């Protein structure tokens, strides 16, 4: 069966919760969509500014730690086994998921038609700023939040020398309390549902994009059936991998796929309008840096813009859903590094990697729009953003071949990501901390992870509904993130 007994309490809660969500979506899809959109609007408008301020403060805290004497603290005593490039590349891989491949081509267009900072929509200025908003949402702030939680976990594990690398153990250490079964359950439940929320959006967006692309390439109907088949294939891939113990192989494949994505980005740069793409990158970095504080705290309290609620707050919570797993991953691979190296590796390495990838694909998409070849905003206005991805890629030489390669890469990314997620959730839902949870338990979670996205695909959930899943499941983790920041500051003050 594997290591440790299953935690049936967590499993039963998850079955009930997933079952209720699926029933609500299937039995009354229209009402479910209305409720979801209403909840998203109310939650983001009520707490949005607080979330923006909190994450901006996280950037200030982690910057102080990195540049202070505490940044020189070495984590552990062993030498780090990874080269600098390989180590940073693993951080970049952690920041790129399958849905990222959709956003890289299309996200700028959302900001062109509905920009922040009170910029006029569909204007030349909105077009100039569109990529800088992309860089903002995939830049310093979210990577700094990753760094803050990761440094807290590293301090707990290496400096405080606590052997248990779990969120519940981290919080118990911060609060100065003994291991508590009730606290552990609460933290585990929050972890499970935050993971589900982020994965629902990633999986649904990825499957819809892949199905639209394959339907366009092969001239087949893009209905629910093809989406069901794609999701079934992905679920079967990571279920077989989990059952057979092939996780390491899937992760190697994911890393290879990530490398191929960067190769794809380089090819887009070389085959596209290289000068324009590079100019757009440089200009966008300048706009982002010169407007960073304004972008971070913008909420248009006296106007009618909901940009911060619709995008910035959503993205901050979206990134937070992956923070628990990232903090544990970073801690595992960072022994022998200094705190300053970990922060710079995450923030600088993460920004450079994602900005290059987005810069190449976004610049190419904007150029096709300026030249009048592909009207990307029109695809969004008609609810066909996924079809826009194929239309953009087809402008490359051998466009259909590039597109097929790209969608297969997205599918492999999704399968490997879900495989790793199923493993993590299985470890959390095992009573005894185990490096090898039951393979039957892993298959169970593989199936569970596919059910809610399947229901979302069936009811044709819009982007706001998917955003709602992120907001509702990530919001509780803000408390944990706040405690992690508090604990890290407390430990720094106590350190001699």
Buried (B, 14 or more C-beta within 10 A) or exposed (E): EBEBEBBEBBBEBBBEBBEEBBEBBEEEBEEBBEBBBEBBBEBBBEBBBEBBEBBBEBBEBBBEBBEEEBBEBBBBEEEBEBEEEEBBBBBBBBBBBBBBBBBBBBBBBBBBBBBBBEBEEEEEEBBBBBBBBBBBBBBBBBBBBBBBBBBBBBBBBBBBEBEBBBBBBBBBBBBEEEEBEEBBBBBBBBBBBBBBBBBBBBBBBBBBBBBBBBBBBEEEEBEBEBBBEBBEEBBEBBBBBBEEEBBEEBBEBBBEBBEBBBEBBEBBBEBBBBEBBBEBBEBBBEBBEEBBEEBBEBBBEEEEBBBBBBBBBBBBBBBBBBBBBBBBBBBEBBBBBBBBBBBBBBBBBBBEBBBBBBBBBBBBBBBBBEEEEBBBBEBBEEEBBBBBBBBBBBBBEEBBEBBBBBBBBBBBBBBBBBBBBBBBBBBBBBEEBBEBBBBEBBBBBBEBBBBBBBBBBBBEBBBBBBBBBBBBBBBBBBEBBEBBBEBBBEBBEEEE
